[in-house]
């Protein structure tokens, strides 16, 4: 017999009759006994003894001997492996405490020990969920075998059960805290941020700098980084809600970051920075189209722009110049004067795009308004010029202040020969002219599409910008350029309308013009220099168009503030790409050689895992107190004493903890031993009956 086995003897009854019949007989016998006590008192004691003896004989008492095998209670250690546990020295402290507990509990030989490490994928869950894993581990253990749970954590647990349901489910709950008392932490908390807003308008973000009490600062420096990389600095009071207004520059995703300065000796900088993503929605695109003369291509521009419900078009065609003389009386003219002051001074910046279609210099638009357009583009506006024959004459807009922003100058030659527009090698890489489709004919690097011909070309000399399409003899036809904060497109022909009429087979006029307009409006999907960042779990993919380069260096800053330079290289799809395995939750900032900034958020924008990283008893305290457990700070008591109790009011203190001993067992053998042999019982009963008969037979 080993130490975990014992023999136990108990009194046991195996009645000869059903208990109902025995109860009935006992009641009847008791009634007769009571009645006889009033009629005839002699031998009453012997009658009582006889009644009891016969009742016990029917119950058949015996001794039950059990061989019991005591089973070990189950103790569980739950190890917190969340992201916040990697900060400072918590990982090392956790590992040291874990090894100590395993050694002490296993050496005691009293318990079956189970060790759970959760969450399994901290970077993917963004939360510290420990009780789900605990419940799964204990699902095969009855409550009467649960000795208790020891958590090794920083106390920031997000799935703590309600006390009313779980205070007795695990036995005593103990928490060994891996951090230190009086830790410092500063974080930025977004309290409200709109998910959508109108392009060109501002949205208001509400945030708060949240400091722990022991920092003691009254103000903090906050840096707001806009989507274009512009930074703004504010000094704000801590622990008070603040508001900041930010502009939505373009349609689609606009990413802003808000960062607060770090404090000395704080736990981590990962929650000092947060991101806000707002999707820009265009209300309506406002376009000003000025046609210098009536011509066949005018309708192509008008149909394209008015066919888009998201475009508000203002179109003017100059039909009569001021110096033009005819005999029509002025009071009979129905033409309106060109509102140059209204359009190019008071409401110029209300337009998102200005198009000059075959415009020539005349006495209608004073020269200072050309300068206004130039400044409008340099400050972020968009300008497109479709050149007609006058561009090659002394009435060319190039000879105005607009020449400062146009990417090509006229040579003075107009070519009226037939030619087919082609995409340049650079154009095959640019999103505006890449893979243009017309009648299911896909343009590729080794095959020119069968597009229709154009009949006029204004000869130009490129000065800057990207030549995406060419005319005869590889003359530049379409040039795109960036000027200051704005963009300019120059089309050196007025013949695109031939494609819209199907001349010579036609061509992709609508798609080409749509792409040009959207590029001018800075749509990210058409930006040849755009950096695209996507996140899948903890893998960040950085991509750029391989636009004239084979590789490009990009700098990255992780949530902890560490800098790293990564190199994007061409993949098999002709795209510069790099895949980065993130090691931290939070915001990763990327900046290319052009100064373009992008952000990637691993996990949620404001993950619960980073909202509270200071070691704390608060969240687990109700459960620990209800289960009569204890908190132990590993920084002060790395090796607490471990003991066990069968029952106690308290299972721990500041330097010790106890596991509950339930003394549960299984029965491996059983033997039923009668108290007396049946013949002995028979003799005893007969002796009692004879004694009763003899006693009652005596006379006074």
PyMOL commands that set and color helices and strands:
alter all, ss='L'
color gray80, all
select helices_A, chain A and resi 19-39+44-59+83-86+90-108+122-125+131-137+143-145+163-166+270-272+298-306+330-332+340-346+348-350+367-378+389-392+397-399+401-404+472-474+497-500+503-505+509-520+524-526+608-611+618-626+678-697
alter helices_A, ss='H'
color red, helices_A
select strands_A, chain A and resi 5-13+61-70+73-80+111-118+146-153+173-177+186-193+196-198+202-211+219-225+231-237+241-247+252-260+273-281+285-291+311-317+353-357+382-386+408-415+422-423+437-438+441-442+457-462+466-470+476-483+486-491+531-536+539-545+551-557+563-570+575-581+586-591+597-602+631-633+641-645+656-660+665-674
alter strands_A, ss='S'
color yellow, strands_A
deselect
rebuild
show_as cartoon
